[in-house]
Amino acid sequence: MDGSITSIDKMVSDFNAMLNTKGYTNGVVREVTPNVLVHSHSHAFDVLAKVLQGEITLVAQGESSTYEIGDIFDMPQMCLHEEVSGPEGVTYIYGTRVGQVNSASRV
């Protein structure tokens, strides 16, 4: 075995600990196939996420940001955004937090 499962497990464990200290739910792992566009939408909660494999590009408030393995990103509730998975897809873990209406701090 190449150890990649162990490193992903450690990333998930460490990220869940961070989520808990910041008031987020335990993380949910999501896998998205390559080159998937999720059109403009928002969430009724804050999101904090960490990329485990692949990459994802988020477009919010006219700015495009690409996140790769190990990168952490957040999305405040009600922030209109688009998501595009990379050419190899993306796997990320995310937690949610409700009730932080003015959560403008970025990770």
N, C-alpha and C positions, 0 to 999 in steps of 0.2 A: 504494500500500500504506500502511496506517495505522501501521505500526511495531510493532503488538502482537506479531507473531511475533518480532521482534528482542528486545523486552523479555522475552518468555517464554524465549527462547533464553538471554538473559543471566542470568535468574533461575536457570535450570537449571544453567548453567555455574558460577555463583557458589555455588549450593547444593552441587553436586558437590564443589567445592573444600573447602567446609566439612565435608561428610561425610567426606572423606578425612582431614582433619586430626583428626577425632574418632574415627577407627577404624571408620567405617561403610563398607558397600559403596557402589559408585557407584549413583546414584539410578535408580529405575524410575518412569516416568510412568504414572499410572493415571487413567482417566476413568470416572466413575460417573454414570449417568443420574439425573434428578431424583427426589427423595423416596424413595430406596432405604434401607431399614432392614437393617442387618446385625446380627443378634441377638447376644447376649452371647457373647463368645469371648475367647481370649487367644492370644498368640504365644510361641514358644520362643526369641524374640530381642527385643532392643530395636529400636524403630522411631523414626526421626527424619524428619519430613516437612515440606514447605512447600506451601501452597496456591497454585496457579498461576491458577486460574479458579474462580468459584463459591464455595460454602461447604460446610463439613462440621461437624456437631455430634457431639462425643464425650461419652459418659456413662461415667464411671469413678469408683468408690468413692463413689457417690452424688452426684457433682458433674457438671453439664452445662456444657460449654464449646463455643462456636461459633467457628470459625476461618474467616477470609476471605482474599481475595487478599493474598499477601505474608506472611501469618502462618505461623509455625513452631510445630510441636507435637511432643511426643515421647510415647512409650508404652513404659514399661519392660516387659521380658519377664515373662510370666505375669500381667500386670495384666488382670483381667477387665473388658471394656468393650463398649459398643455404639457403632455408627456410623450416622449418618443424613445422607445427602447433602441439600443445599439444594434449593430450588424450581427452580433452574436447573442442578442437578447440581453436580459438583465435579471438578476436575482437580488432582491433586497429584503431587508427586515425593517418593519416600521411599527411604531407605537402611536397611539392617539391620545389626545388630552382635550377635554371639553371645558369650556368656561373661561378661556384665556383670551377674551375678546380683543384686547390691545397687545397681543403677543407679537411685537414687532422685532424682538431680538432674533438675530440670525446666528446660527452655529458657524 
